[in-house]
Amino acid sequence: MKIEFEHEYLRELYEEGKASGKKYRFQPQVIKQYRKVVDLLYDAPNTEYLYLHKSLHYEKKQGTLAEIEAVYVNMQYRLEFRSRLEGTEPDVITICSLLDLSNHYKK
């Protein structure tokens, strides 16, 4: 898949291992796991491939969040994204647009 970053802090976390804003500070093990998940998204040919990795708990949201999909980074954090297809057969590319790295249990 091709990856796009909706927010600069997601790009910084992936490329540099830290974000410049104080709001987006994460523990080192969360950043390490986030980078692994993004690498796996890069390598995935499409979103259906994510079902094969049970530890990701890939899901398509329903209701008001119907256009959003999510995978687990760890038991506490989720990576939310949107995916779309571009191109025509046989050259269809899945583009994954990363939205947020969120604490699943924090309100």
Secondary structure, DSSP 8 states (H G I E B T S, - for coil): -EEEESSHHHHHHHHHSS-SSGGG---HHHHHHHHHHHHHHHH-SSGGGGGG-GGG--EE--GGGTT-EEEESSSSEEEEEEEEEES-TTS-EEEEEEEEEEETT--
